[in-house]
Amino acid sequence: MSLTERWSALWSALHLHMAAESQADRILERYAEPHRAYHTVQHLEECLAWLDAARSEAGEPLVIELALWYHDAVYQPRRGDNEAASAELARAHLERGGAAPSTIDDVSALIQWTDHATEPPPGDPALIVDIDLAVLGAPAPRYAEYEQQIRKEYDWVPLPVFRRQRAALLEGFLARARIYSTPFLHDRLEHQAHANIAAAIRKLRS
């Protein structure tokens, strides 16, 4: 199933009444913006694949899926409110599509949890956060690609500054009691995430 077909199926399952195909095209155009290297369709597809794998763990899988589609719809590396802006975009689209107010509120809240500013509560917020961070526990070659993609998105930051700030961010993940709070992703990704991050920090600090 293509991403456009998947979007149409999701829109239909939620009984929304906008032109689903054209709406999908507009969202995918955002993920293809030239300033993106990591926050792209690749990341969206990886997130959706993890949702499929963990669907039995989700309370409202359709709501999580909608939130994943929108969670990086607005992405500018120089701004600090991407998640809030993405949530507002989702809210506007879903209101026009006739979504229930509770669905709109839930999607918006889930998107904003992906700013990773605070620890999410158990349930769907924890699951979407873990899915968004799944790349940290990817096989080593994919993780190395991810680090290169992040550097490309921040190529306007001087390399010494980038290395210092990136290492500090990654050290924050290692300082947590656990990176993944849901048992499903913790069991599958925690060990590899620690290995990936430790190796990346060594390289950044060398």
C-alpha positions as CSV (number, residue, x, y, z in Angstrom):
1,M,0.0,0.0,0.0
2,S,1.4,3.4,-1.0
3,L,1.5,6.3,1.5
4,T,-1.3,8.0,-0.4
5,E,-3.5,4.9,-0.2
6,R,-2.7,4.5,3.4
7,W,-3.7,8.1,4.1
8,S,-7.0,7.6,2.2
9,A,-7.7,4.4,4.2
10,L,-7.1,6.3,7.5
11,W,-9.2,9.2,6.4
12,S,-12.0,6.8,5.5
13,A,-11.8,4.9,8.7
14,L,-12.2,8.1,10.7
15,H,-15.2,9.1,8.5
16,L,-13.5,12.4,7.4
17,H,-14.8,14.1,4.3
18,M,-12.0,16.2,2.8
19,A,-10.4,15.1,-0.5
20,A,-8.0,12.6,1.1
21,E,-5.7,12.1,-1.9
22,S,-4.9,15.8,-2.4
23,Q,-4.5,16.3,1.4
24,A,-1.9,13.4,1.4
25,D,0.0,15.1,-1.4
26,R,0.2,18.3,0.5
27,I,1.5,16.6,3.6
28,L,4.0,14.6,1.7
29,E,5.2,17.7,0.0
30,R,6.1,19.1,3.4
31,Y,8.2,16.0,4.2
32,A,10.0,16.5,0.9
33,E,11.1,20.1,1.6
34,P,14.7,20.7,0.6
35,H,16.0,21.7,4.0
36,R,15.1,18.4,5.5
37,A,17.5,15.4,5.7
38,Y,16.1,13.3,8.6
39,H,12.6,14.7,9.1
40,T,11.5,13.3,5.7
41,V,9.2,10.6,4.3
42,Q,11.8,8.1,5.4
43,H,11.2,9.0,9.0
44,L,7.5,9.0,8.5
45,E,7.6,5.5,6.9
46,E,9.7,4.2,9.7
47,C,7.3,5.6,12.3
48,L,4.3,4.1,10.6
49,A,6.1,0.7,10.4
50,W,6.7,0.8,14.1
51,L,3.1,1.7,14.7
52,D,2.1,-1.3,12.7
53,A,4.4,-3.6,14.7
54,A,3.1,-2.2,18.0
55,R,-0.6,-1.7,17.0
56,S,-1.8,-4.1,19.7
57,E,-0.2,-1.8,22.3
58,A,-2.1,1.3,21.1
59,G,-5.3,2.5,22.8
60,E,-6.4,4.5,19.7
61,P,-4.2,3.4,16.8
62,L,-6.0,5.5,14.2
63,V,-5.4,8.6,16.4
64,I,-1.8,7.8,16.8
65,E,-1.4,7.3,13.1
66,L,-2.9,10.6,12.3
67,A,-0.6,12.2,14.9
68,L,2.4,10.5,13.2
69,W,1.4,11.9,9.8
70,Y,1.4,15.4,11.2
71,H,4.0,15.3,13.9
72,D,6.8,16.8,11.7
73,A,4.5,18.4,9.1
74,V,6.0,21.7,10.2
75,Y,9.8,21.5,10.5
76,Q,12.3,24.3,10.5
77,P,15.6,23.6,12.3
78,R,15.9,27.2,13.4
79,R,12.6,27.4,15.2
80,G,11.6,25.9,18.6
81,D,7.9,25.5,18.1
82,N,7.7,22.9,15.3
83,E,5.5,20.5,17.3
84,A,3.1,23.2,18.3
85,A,2.9,24.5,14.8
86,S,2.4,20.9,13.5
87,A,-0.4,20.4,16.0
88,E,-2.1,23.6,14.9
89,L,-1.9,22.5,11.2
90,A,-3.4,19.2,12.1
91,R,-6.2,20.9,14.1
92,A,-7.1,23.1,11.1
93,H,-7.1,20.2,8.7
94,L,-9.1,17.9,10.9
95,E,-11.7,20.6,11.7
96,R,-12.3,21.1,8.0
97,G,-12.5,17.4,7.6
98,G,-15.2,17.1,10.2
99,A,-13.3,15.2,12.8
100,A,-14.8,15.0,16.3
101,P,-13.5,17.6,18.7
102,S,-12.2,14.8,21.0
103,T,-10.2,13.3,18.1
104,I,-8.8,16.7,17.2
105,D,-7.7,17.4,20.8
106,D,-6.1,13.9,21.1
107,V,-4.2,14.2,17.9
108,S,-2.9,17.7,18.8
109,A,-1.8,16.5,22.3
110,L,0.0,13.5,20.9
111,I,1.9,15.6,18.4
112,Q,3.0,18.0,21.1
113,W,4.4,15.1,23.2
114,T,6.9,14.5,20.4
115,D,8.8,17.7,21.4
116,H,10.4,15.4,24.1
117,A,10.4,18.2,26.6
118,T,8.9,16.1,29.4
119,E,8.3,12.5,30.1
120,P,5.0,11.3,28.6
121,P,2.3,9.6,30.6
122,P,1.7,5.8,30.0
123,G,-0.5,4.8,27.1
124,D,-0.6,6.4,23.7
125,P,1.6,9.4,24.6
126,A,4.4,7.1,25.7
127,L,3.9,4.9,22.6
128,I,4.1,7.8,20.1
129,V,7.2,9.2,21.8
130,D,8.9,5.8,21.7
131,I,8.0,5.4,18.1
132,D,9.4,8.9,17.3
133,L,12.7,7.9,19.0
134,A,12.9,4.4,17.5
135,V,15.8,5.4,15.2
136,L,18.0,5.6,18.3
137,G,17.8,1.9,18.5
138,A,18.1,1.2,14.8
139,P,20.8,-1.1,13.4
140,A,24.2,0.6,13.5
141,P,24.3,1.5,9.8
142,R,20.9,3.2,9.9
143,Y,21.8,5.0,13.1
144,A,25.0,6.3,11.5
145,E,23.0,7.6,8.5
146,Y,20.6,9.3,11.0
147,E,23.5,11.1,12.6
148,Q,24.7,12.3,9.2
149,Q,21.1,13.5,8.4
150,I,20.9,15.5,11.6
151,R,24.2,17.2,10.9
152,K,23.0,18.1,7.4
153,E,19.8,19.7,8.8
154,Y,22.0,21.7,11.2
155,D,24.8,22.5,8.7
156,W,24.4,26.2,9.5
157,V,25.7,25.5,13.0
158,P,29.6,25.6,13.3
159,L,30.9,22.1,13.6
160,P,32.5,22.5,17.1
161,V,29.3,24.0,18.5
162,F,27.2,21.3,16.8
163,R,29.5,18.5,18.2
164,R,29.3,19.9,21.7
165,Q,25.5,20.4,21.8
166,R,24.8,17.2,20.0
167,A,26.9,15.2,22.5
168,A,25.1,16.9,25.4
169,L,21.7,16.0,24.0
170,L,22.7,12.4,23.5
171,E,24.2,12.2,27.0
172,G,20.8,13.3,28.3
173,F,19.3,10.2,26.7
174,L,21.9,7.9,28.4
175,A,21.2,9.6,31.7
176,R,17.6,8.4,31.7
177,A,16.6,5.4,33.7
178,R,15.3,4.0,30.3
179,I,15.1,5.5,26.9
180,Y,11.9,3.7,25.9
181,S,9.1,3.7,28.4
182,T,6.8,1.2,26.7
183,P,7.8,-2.5,27.2
184,F,7.3,-3.3,23.5
185,L,9.9,-0.9,22.2
186,H,12.1,-1.1,25.3
187,D,12.5,-4.9,24.9
188,R,13.4,-4.5,21.2
189,L,15.5,-1.3,21.1
190,E,16.9,-0.3,24.4
191,H,20.2,-2.2,24.2
192,Q,21.0,-1.1,20.7
193,A,20.1,2.5,21.5
194,H,22.6,2.6,24.3
195,A,25.3,1.1,22.1
196,N,24.5,3.5,19.2
197,I,24.4,6.6,21.4
198,A,27.5,5.7,23.4
199,A,29.4,5.3,20.1
200,A,28.1,8.6,18.7
201,I,29.1,10.4,21.9
202,R,32.6,9.0,21.7
203,K,32.9,10.2,18.1
204,L,31.5,13.7,18.9
205,R,33.8,14.1,21.9
206,S,37.0,12.9,20.1
